[in-house]
Amino acid sequence: MNFGGVDGPNFRTRCSTTFTVKVKRNGVAVPADHVYVGASGQHPSSVPLTIDRAA
């Protein structure tokens, strides 16, 4: 999401080793090519996506 300079949410986990994200707009799943992850804006291979915590 991008609302005039707000580039999206930031998430931080402390105890979890993975983080799963389901993205919906108006109740409909958003396609992976509309989801951007990380500073480089990579698209996930699928949605929902699971991010593994870095050591």
Helices and strands as residue ranges (DSSP letters): E 18-21, E 24-25, E 28-29, G 32-34, E 49-52
